Amino acid sequence: MIVTFYSYKGGTGRTMALANIAILLAKRGCRVLAVDFDLEAPGLWRYFSSFHDRLDQQPGLIDLLMTASSAADALDVDWRDYVTHVPVESSGFSLMTSGQLEERYSSRVLNFDWTEFFQDSQGGEFFERLRSQWRE
């Protein structure tokens, strides 16, 4: 099962809703992978920072996308290298942050070439593979 939280307007509590639902599902025995796709305003990691040190420094989505974009074959890049297990009440909860939030984070997000990624780097196939593997 894949659940997506989306809003047309910022500030609607989407990140908090995602964090709460993810933990509730994990507590019920579901394996959960929460992915922070909000590259412009990352914050999902904050909800879990008391359970894992330095989540803001974990490689995440933008790091995965940049690696896939520059790889000879984007489909060879393993998304598991960008996931962090978060020990929340012995649950099966994992998190893919938006990326390492160092001083260059915003420039990496702003300079990521989405057109090139989808045209030259198999971006569409890459996301379809992610979706399929995440569902499994």
N, C-alpha and C positions, 0 to 999 in steps of 0.2 A: 504494500500500500504506500502510495506517495501522497502526502498532504502538503499543499502550498498555501502560504499566507501572502496575500497581495492586497495592496490598496492603491487607489489613485491619488491619495493625498497623504503626505507625511504626518507624523505625530498622532497616529490613530491607535497606537498600542499593539501594533502587529508583532513587534519583537517580543514583547512581554507575553502575548498570547502564544507565540511559537514556543518560547521557553517553558511555559506552564504545561502546555499540551504534550510537549516532548517528554517532560519528566513524568507526567501522569501515565503516558503510554509505557515508558520504560519501567515504572513501578509495577505495571500490570504484566510484566514479562515480555513485552515487545522489544525487539532490537530496534534502536532508534539512532538515526543519523540526522542531526540537525545541521543544515548548511546555511551560512550567512551570505545570501546573495545580495545583500544591501551594501554594495561596494562603496557607495558614496557616503553612507552614514553607518559604518559598522558598529555593532554594539552587542550582539548576541553573546559574545564571550564574557561580558560583564556579569551576566546572570549566573555564571558558573565559576567565576574567578576564585571564590572561597573554597572550591573543591579541587582546583588545580592551579599551581603556580604558573605565572607568566603566560597565560593563554593568549594575551595580546602579542606575544612574540612567536606564536606557533605559525608555521607556514599554513596557508589556507587557499581559498578559492583563486585569488588573483595570482598567487604563486603557481598554482596548478595550471591556470590558463596561460600564463607567460611561458611556462615550460612546454606545454603542449603546442603553443604557437611557434616556438623556435625548434621543436623537435623535427627530425627527419620524417617521422611518422607519428602524428598526434595520438593515434590509437594505441601506441606502445607505452604511453605515459600512464603510470599506475596512480589512480586517485587516492589509494589507501595510504600513500606516503604523506598525504596532506590532512590526515584525520587524526584527531587526538581523542583517546578514551578518557572520559571524565567520570571518576568514581563517585557517582551520586547514589547513596544508599544501596550499594551493591547492584546497581541496575546495569543493563546493557545499553548505556548511553554514550554515543560518540558525537564529536563536534568537528565540523570543518568551519573554521573561522573565515572571515573575509580575507585574511592574510596577515603577514607580519606588519604590525602598526608602528614601524620606525619612521624616521623623518622623511623617507622617500616614498612612503605608502601612497600618498595622494598623487604624486607625479607618476607612479607606476599605473595607477588606475586611470588617470587622465590620458596617459600616453598609450594605453593598450589599444591596438588597432583592431576593432571588432570586425571591420570589413575584411581586412586581410585574414583574420582568424577564420571567418566563415567561407571565404572564397578560396584561399590558398592553403589553409592548414586543416582542412577536414573538420571544421568547427561543428557543423551540423551532425555529422557522424559521431563526433566526439561526445556531444551532449546526448545523443540517442543511446550510445553505449553506456554512458553514465547512468542514464535513467533505467536502462535494462538491468545493469549490475546492481544498482541501488535497490531496485524492486526485489531482486533475488535475495 
